[in-house]
Each structure stands twice: as C-alpha cells, then as structure tokens.
Amino acid sequence: MKLTGISNIVKKNSPLHYRNEYTASAVFELDNQSLLSKRIEFVVEMSPIGSKDIRINFVDTLEYPLVPILKSLEDEIHSLDRKGSLF
C-alpha cells in the first residue's frame, strides 16, 4: 500500500492561532493498482520552540500496519504545509 496523496482538505475553525485542525481523505494505491480512500483528521500545531508537531487520526478503519502509513502521511502533510497548500 502506497500513499498517492491527500485530497478534500477542509480546515476546522479553531480559536487557537498556533493550532490548525483539518479533515481530509488519504488516497492509497493497493498492490493491484486500485485506489483506496480513507478519511483522516490531523492537527498541525506550532510548538513553543518553532517546530511543527503533526498528529493524525484515522476516522475510517485501516487494516494495514500503521507505522509506515503514518510516516508517509506525516511527510506529505509537512510537504503541503511548506508549499502553503494548507490554508
């Protein structure tokens, strides 16, 4: 299973300026070349020392080892944040 992208990103209203909450769909490519979409929620929070912490929660269940999936999602979210694609 390979992450192909994150789509349908919607920012939730948050009163904290250093914490942004989002809902989105994570799209994965399976071994048989079919696509699988799972709903996720994630938080991008600026720490006091200036780094960004990302927390990811799966809304839909996923029957696959989570550690490599979470790492690829975190890398993609960091990339989207650097590009300014997260509003």
Stockholm file with secondary structure:
# STOCKHOLM 1.0

chainA/1-87         MKLTGISNIVKKNSPLHYRNEYTASAVFELDNQSLLSKRIEFVVEMSPIGSKDIRINFVDTLEYPLVPILKSLEDEIHSLDRKGSLF
#=GR chainA/1-87 SS CEEEEEEEEEECCCSCTTEEEEEEEEEEECTTSCEEEEEEEEEEEECTTSCEEEEEEESSCCCSCHHHHHHHHHHHHHHHHHHTCCC
#=GC SS_cons        CEEEEEEEEEECCCSCTTEEEEEEEEEEECTTSCEEEEEEEEEEEECTTSCEEEEEEESSCCCSCHHHHHHHHHHHHHHHHHHTCCC
//
